[in-house]
Amino acid sequence: MSQDRHATRWSRTDSFAWVGLTYLLSLTAALLFAGSTTTPLASLIAAYIASILVVWGFSMRFDNSSFFDPYWSVAPPLIALYWIEHAESASSVRQAVVTTLVFAWGIRLTWNWARGWKGLHHEDWRYVDLYEKVPIPKWAVSLFAIQLFPGLQVFLGCLALQPALAYSERDFGALDCFALIVMGGSILIETVADEQLRSFVRTKKPGDIMRTGLWSVSRHPNYLGEIGFWWGLFLFGLAAAPAWWWTVIGPAAMTAMFHFASIPMLDQRSLERRPGYAEHMEKVHAVIPSWHA
């Protein structure tokens, strides 16, 4: 999923050390801005942007935008802690359940990235494609397309954490139970899909198509799990405070991003590299499980 494009061969130890320092400084910047405005949400936005700019700075220094990769899974647990700290009226049961699920998702996804990451001499092929295809300077592609845009998606997805963890109007109830099934089930689906893909990658031959397990009924079951996670989080927010229904913009934006950007990029790459993938696309839906003969 990534490719060599740097002359320097970084060891994994050195690479993780630099990424660790980056995120430590990113968190420091966020904490400095966390109380910079009069409202918690505005302060969170300022802290969020500051943290992304730090990561972007290191991306430019090392000419590798993959510095941003773990941000997707690291930020939501920290945002959850932020809203617990600023809670005014919250269900302790819902706080415990949502926080546990968000941390379980974040830790698992970060670990899945870390164990497959080869180091700073590798960069995600999608980023390289964007550098080549988008007619703006590389620094702008990295900042706006690779970091701020996905960062915005994550922030929108996390909007539901505010009612779920800080402004609950209702006790834990039936909708929460449904949200627990959706969110917990989605984490399980994503976990199983990633493990199946990891096993496949170890033994695959050039041109092979993943057609077993969850991947036999969905071309991108890992994305199914990821999308479901954000919809489950929204349901928790809705259960806590129905007036916050507008936070549906979060999972809707996530769904649109995967549908219009992430999935088409992966499918196009597979069409170019895997004979028979066009036929596979006709038989198996991109995300929604479909059973066929």
C-alpha positions in Angstrom: 0.0 0.0 0.0 3.0 2.3 0.0 6.1 2.7 -2.1 9.8 3.6 -1.9 10.5 7.1 -3.2 13.3 8.2 -0.8 17.0 7.5 -1.1 17.5 7.4 2.7 16.6 4.0 4.2 15.2 4.7 7.6 15.1 1.9 10.1 11.7 1.2 11.7 13.0 2.2 15.1 14.2 5.6 13.8 11.0 6.1 11.9 8.8 5.4 14.9 11.0 7.7 17.0 10.4 10.6 14.6 6.7 9.9 14.3 6.5 9.7 18.1 8.2 13.0 18.5 5.9 14.5 15.9 2.8 13.5 17.7 4.1 14.5 21.1 4.7 18.0 19.7 1.4 17.9 17.9 -0.3 17.1 21.2 1.6 19.9 22.9 0.4 22.4 20.3 -3.1 21.2 20.8 -2.9 21.6 24.6 -1.5 25.1 24.2 -4.6 26.1 22.1 -7.2 24.0 24.0 -8.2 27.0 26.2 -7.5 29.7 23.7 -11.1 30.8 23.2 -14.2 31.3 25.3 -16.2 28.2 24.1 -15.0 24.5 24.3 -15.9 23.8 20.7 -14.0 26.8 19.3 -11.0 25.9 21.5 -11.1 22.3 20.2 -11.1 23.6 16.6 -8.1 25.8 17.3 -6.3 22.9 19.0 -7.2 20.5 16.2 -5.9 22.8 13.5 -2.7 23.5 15.4 -2.0 19.8 15.9 -2.5 19.1 12.2 -0.1 21.9 11.2 2.6 20.4 13.4 2.2 17.0 11.6 2.2 18.8 8.2 5.5 20.6 9.2 7.2 17.3 9.8 5.7 15.9 6.6 7.4 18.7 4.7 10.7 18.4 6.6 10.9 14.7 5.7 9.2 15.0 2.3 6.7 12.3 3.4 3.0 12.9 4.0 2.6 9.5 5.6 3.4 11.2 8.8 -0.3 12.0 8.9 -1.4 8.3 8.6 -1.9 7.6 12.3 -3.7 10.9 12.9 -7.0 9.4 11.8 -7.1 6.9 14.6 -5.1 8.9 17.3 -7.3 12.0 17.3 -10.8 10.7 18.2 -9.8 9.1 21.5 -8.2 12.4 22.6 -11.2 14.3 21.5 -13.3 12.0 23.6 -11.2 12.8 26.6 -11.5 16.5 25.9 -15.4 16.3 26.0 -15.4 14.2 29.1 -13.3 16.9 30.7 -15.8 19.5 29.6 -18.9 17.5 30.4 -21.9 19.5 31.8 -24.6 16.8 32.0 -23.7 13.3 30.9 -24.8 9.7 31.3 -22.0 7.9 33.1 -23.0 4.6 31.4 -23.0 6.2 28.0 -19.7 7.9 28.7 -18.1 4.6 29.7 -19.5 2.7 26.7 -18.7 5.3 24.0 -15.2 6.0 25.4 -14.4 2.3 25.6 -15.5 1.7 22.0 -13.6 4.8 20.7 -10.4 3.7 22.4 -10.8 0.1 21.2 -11.3 1.3 17.7 -8.4 3.8 17.9 -5.9 1.4 19.5 -6.7 -1.4 17.1 -6.5 0.8 14.0 -3.3 2.5 15.1 -1.7 -0.9 15.8 -2.9 -2.2 12.4 -1.1 0.8 10.8 2.1 0.4 12.9 2.7 -3.3 12.3 2.4 -2.8 8.6 4.4 0.4 8.2 7.9 0.0 6.8 9.3 3.3 7.7 9.9 6.8 6.5 11.4 5.7 3.2 7.9 4.6 2.2 5.0 6.8 1.3 1.4 5.8 0.5 1.0 5.4 -3.2 -2.2 7.5 -3.1 -0.3 10.5 -1.9 2.3 10.1 -4.7 -0.6 9.9 -7.2 -2.0 13.1 -5.9 1.3 14.9 -6.2 1.4 13.9 -9.9 -2.2 14.6 -10.8 -3.2 17.7 -8.8 -1.9 20.9 -10.5 -0.9 22.7 -7.4 2.4 22.8 -5.5 3.3 19.7 -3.5 3.2 21.5 -0.2 -0.4 22.5 -0.9 -1.4 19.0 -1.9 0.0 17.7 1.3 -1.6 20.4 3.5 -5.1 20.6 1.9 -5.7 17.2 0.2 -3.8 14.8 2.4 -4.0 16.4 5.9 -6.6 19.1 6.3 -9.3 17.4 4.2 -9.1 14.0 6.0 -8.7 15.9 9.2 -11.9 17.7 8.6 -13.7 14.4 7.9 -12.5 13.0 11.3 -13.5 16.2 13.0 -17.0 16.1 11.5 -17.3 12.5 12.5 -16.4 13.3 16.0 -19.0 16.0 16.4 -21.4 13.4 17.9 -18.9 12.9 20.8 -20.0 16.3 22.2 -23.6 15.3 23.0 -22.7 11.7 23.7 -20.1 12.6 26.3 -20.7 16.1 27.5 -24.4 17.2 27.0 -26.6 14.2 27.4 -30.3 14.9 27.8 -31.4 11.3 28.1 -30.2 8.2 30.1 -28.8 5.1 28.4 -31.6 3.5 26.5 -32.8 1.4 23.6 -31.2 3.6 20.9 -27.9 3.4 22.8 -28.2 -0.4 22.7 -28.7 -0.3 18.9 -25.7 2.1 18.6 -23.6 -0.3 20.6 -24.5 -3.2 18.2 -23.7 -1.0 15.2 -20.5 0.4 16.5 -19.2 -2.7 18.2 -20.2 -4.8 15.2 -18.4 -2.4 12.8 -15.2 -2.6 14.8 -15.4 -6.4 14.7 -16.0 -6.4 10.9 -13.1 -4.0 10.3 -10.8 -6.1 12.5 -11.7 -9.4 10.8 -11.4 -7.8 7.3 -7.9 -6.3 8.1 -6.7 -9.7 9.5 -7.9 -11.5 6.4 -6.3 -9.0 4.1 -3.0 -9.2 6.1 -3.0 -13.0 5.7 -3.8 -12.7 2.0 -1.0 -10.2 1.3 1.6 -12.5 2.9 0.9 -15.3 0.3 -0.6 -13.5 -2.7 0.9 -13.6 -6.2 1.0 -10.7 -8.6 -2.5 -10.1 -10.0 -4.3 -12.1 -7.3 -7.7 -10.8 -6.1 -8.9 -11.1 -2.5 -12.0 -13.2 -2.8 -12.2 -15.1 0.6 -13.8 -14.4 3.9 -15.6 -11.1 4.2 -13.9 -10.1 1.0 -15.9 -12.6 -0.9 -19.1 -10.6 -0.3 -17.7 -7.1 -0.2 -14.8 -5.6 -2.2 -13.9 -3.3 0.8 -15.3 -4.8 4.0 -12.7 -2.9 6.0 -14.4 0.3 4.7 -17.8 -1.1 5.6 -16.6 -1.5 9.2 -15.1 2.0 9.2 -18.2 3.7 7.8 -20.4 1.7 10.3 -18.2 2.9 13.2 -19.0 6.6 12.4 -22.7 5.9 12.0 -22.7 4.1 15.3 -21.0 7.1 17.0 -23.7 9.4 15.5 -26.5 7.1 16.9 -24.9 7.5 20.4 -25.0 11.3 20.0 -28.6 11.1 18.8 -29.6 8.9 21.7 -28.0 11.4 24.1 -29.5 14.6 22.6 -32.0 14.3 19.7 -31.6 18.0 19.1 -28.1 17.2 17.9 -29.5 15.3 14.9 -27.5 17.7 12.6 -24.3 15.9 13.6 -25.4 13.4 10.9 -23.1 15.5 8.7 -20.2 13.5 10.2 -21.1 10.0 9.1 -22.6 11.3 5.9 -19.3 13.1 5.0 -17.4 9.9 5.8 -19.6 7.8 3.6 -19.3 10.3 0.7 -15.5 10.4 1.1 -15.2 6.6 0.9 -17.8 6.3 -1.9 -16.4 9.1 -4.1 -12.7 9.1 -3.3 -11.2 6.2 -1.4 -13.0 3.3 -3.1 -12.7 4.6 -6.7 -8.9 5.1 -6.2 -8.4 1.6 -5.0 -10.7 0.0 -7.6 -8.9 1.9 -10.4 -5.5 0.7 -9.1 -6.8 -2.9 -9.0 -8.2 -2.6 -12.5 -4.8 -1.6 -13.7 -2.9 -4.4 -11.8 -5.3 -7.3 -11.6 -6.8 -9.1 -14.6 -10.3 -10.1 -13.9 -11.0 -7.3 -11.4 -13.6 -5.8 -13.7 -15.6 -9.0 -13.6 -15.1 -9.1 -9.8 -16.5 -5.6 -9.6 -19.7 -6.7 -11.4 -20.2 -9.6 -9.0 -19.3 -8.1 -5.7 -20.6 -4.7 -4.3 -18.0 -2.1 -3.3 -19.2 -2.1 0.4 -22.6 -3.6 1.0 -22.3 -7.4 1.4 -23.7 -9.3 -1.7 -23.9 -13.0 -2.0 -23.6 -14.5 -5.5 -23.3 -17.9 -7.1 
